[in-house]
């Protein structure tokens, strides 16, 4: 898949997931980040969430999961969660298959 298409798909998946999240969480995302996510949204990659289907059942791309991890780190994680995440990021940096 073309790199640009991969990123558009990832940002679209992220936008759809954020739309399904509680407002209290999405309000913590800076306006410039919301704007960047929205600017890459493409309807053909949109995901319609079914409330009876857990989020874990959706086949999100690795790139979307990476974008979500950055949002979690910057917007929602406590200091102890940030330390754990940084440790995982450091461990994964040397292993591209993770």
N, C-alpha and C positions, 0 to 999 in steps of 0.2 A: 504494500500500500504506500502511496506517495506520502512523504513526511507532512506536507501541508494538510492533506486530507486526514491523516492520523490526528493532528492537533485540532483540527476543526471538529472531528468526531469526539475527541476527549473533552473539549470545551463545551460542546453541546450536551454530552452526557452529564457533565458537571452542572451545567445550568438546569437541566431537568431534575437532577437530584436536589439541588438547592431549592428549587421551586416546591419540592415536596417536604422540605424541612420546616421546623417551627420558626416563626418569625423572629423569636428571641435569638436564635442562632444566626440567621442571615443578617440581622441588624448589626452584628459584630464584624461583618466583612466591610472593609473600607470601600468607599464609593469608586475609587479608581480600579479596584480589583473587580467589583461588580461590572463596571463598564467594560473592562477587558474581556471578561467572560461573555458578556452579552454581545460584544462586537464579533465574536467568532461563532455565534450560534447559527446552526443550519438545520432547518426544519426536517430535512430528509434523514437526519441522524437522531431526531428527537425520540425520547423514550416516554411511553405512557405508563405511569406506575399504577399497579393494581394494589389496593390496600390489603388484599388477602394474600399477596405474594411478598414474602420478606425481601428486603433490599439485597440480602446476600445471594439471592437466587438470580439476580441480574448479572449478565456477563459484561461487566465494565472493562474497558481497555486499561492496560498498564499505565498509559499516559494519564488517563483520568484519575486513576488511583494515586499517581504521583502528584498531580495538581491538588487533589483533595488532602493529601498529606501536608502539603505546603500551607494550605488554608488552615488545617487543624493546628499546625505548629504556630502559625502567626495569629490566629483568631480565637482558638478555643482551648488550647492546651495549658495546663498548669505548669509551673516551673519544673516539677518532678516529671511530668509527662514529656516536657521538652527535652530533659536530660536523657530519658529513655529513648526518645525518638532519635536524638542525635547519635546515641550509641548504635542504634540500628542502622542509621544512615551511614555511619562510619564503617560498620561491618559489611554493609551491602556495597559500598563504594568499590571495594576490591573484587566483588563477585557480581558481574553483570547479569547473571542468571536469576538473581533474587528479585 
